[in-house]
Amino acid sequence: MKKYTKNLINFLILLTSLPFVACMNDMQHQGNWASPINNNDVIIVPSNEGTIHKYFISQNSFDLLNKFPSSDSKIGSFYGELVSNDNVVYGISYGNDEGDNCQNKNCISYLFAVNIENLESVWPLEYIQIDGAVAGGVKYSNGNLYFATSENDSFSEEGGFLYSVDANNGQIEFKIPIKNRVYDSIEINEDKKIAIVGDTAGTLSLFNVSKDLNLNPENRIISTVETNYSIISPAIHLLDSNLNSNYCIGNINGDIRCFKLENQNGFSLIEWASLEIDGWIWSNMELLSDQNSLIMISLSGNLYKINVDPDSKNLKIIWEQKIDKNGKPVSGVLINQKGNLLNGVIPFDKDKIVMTELNNGSIIEEFPFKDGVQSLPIIKDDFMYFIDKDNSFRGYSLIDRSQRLCFDLKEMKGCD
């Protein structure tokens, strides 16, 4: 218990020592962390002004007549990623009761479902207010939205809730109390009706998220595993040759730990391999299409390709490449495949985006600019689009690296 407490205290000290991490410690947003979303000819662009906008690729222009929310109200800042399904964008933001920046227990989260065509809510209410801040975004699964708060609505010192919401109407189906704070998104096993959740105390938990609404929320906790260090990024799901579910997680100690989901008198996670890398595991790990390779970058800028094989219980580094740039790669790696070429796109939160070749991690392109990026870009037809920390939406050509677009999302006009 003393070791556990010491680890948590050390983590909180580290949080306050880093500016970009401090925003999670006091829950005050410091820039754009949610990525834009591409839907055919349209890009949905979240703004740090607490609004969502629509950009038309073919016309190279924004829709200046429509936005979400449609009124003058704002819905705070976007921390977790937006998700889309069947022409609807789902997401959650947080701010105070006026949609401005907030701190700690003064935060209110705004859950929304927006029609991509007209940027109007598909729910009876424009958005649903949730007490507390949600940093990890939402997970869409089989008609439901899942997310976890970093504070519970009784405003205790620790702990939050895991929510299940009907994506069709925004009705809260249930909420499960969580002992510790959650800053990452939720992984859902649809077949087993299980949520896999990591928290800041290093606990990896399994929750029953079945449709049995008569089930006591506190009885939905299935089992837990202690990893000793805070888990900030979501679990990665992979299958073995018998189609059994396995999960790998990373923590801020640089540990990657992999588990098999077993069902012997109840579901549990059985660890089969672990690996330590250099630096905090802060952002998402990406599973390649071969289902046996992970791409990830640590907060210290070490890019890895890792072999992960649940059949042979193998977890080892294939290659490691130091990407020594100004700033931190807080948003992870975007995997971009064009033909036989597989590249990784890595934003840094100071002044550039780096493109690497994923056969060996070598740098092949750099895109410098004055403001950093804290969210992943999107790539469409040899163009890269992203939102910088100054709340400008930018587009770069991947052919000649020239800037082709800059739009100020605060003033809603062009920029340099």
Beta strands, then each sheet from edge to edge (+ up, - down):
strand 1: 37-39
strand 2: 42-47
strand 3: 51-56
strand 4: 61-62
strand 5: 83-85
strand 6: 88-95
strand 7: 108-115
strand 8: 128-131
strand 9: 139-141
strand 10: 144-148
strand 11: 160-166
strand 12: 172-178
strand 13: 187-189
strand 14: 194-198
strand 15: 203-208
strand 16: 221-226
strand 17: 236-239
strand 18: 245-250
strand 19: 255-263
strand 20: 267-276
strand 21: 286-287
strand 22: 293-297
strand 23: 302-309
strand 24: 314-322
strand 25: 334-338
strand 26: 341-347
strand 27: 352-357
strand 28: 363-368
strand 29: 378-380
strand 30: 383-387
strand 31: 392-397
strand 32: 403-408
strand 33: 413-414
sheet 1: 1+ 2- 3+ 4-
sheet 2: 5+ 6- 7+ 8-
sheet 3: 9+ 10- 11+ 12-
sheet 4: 13+ 14- 15+ 16-
sheet 5: 17+ 18- 19+ 20-
sheet 6: 21+ 22- 23+ 24-
sheet 7: 25+ 26- 27+ 28-
sheet 8: 29+ 30- 31+ 32- 33+
end
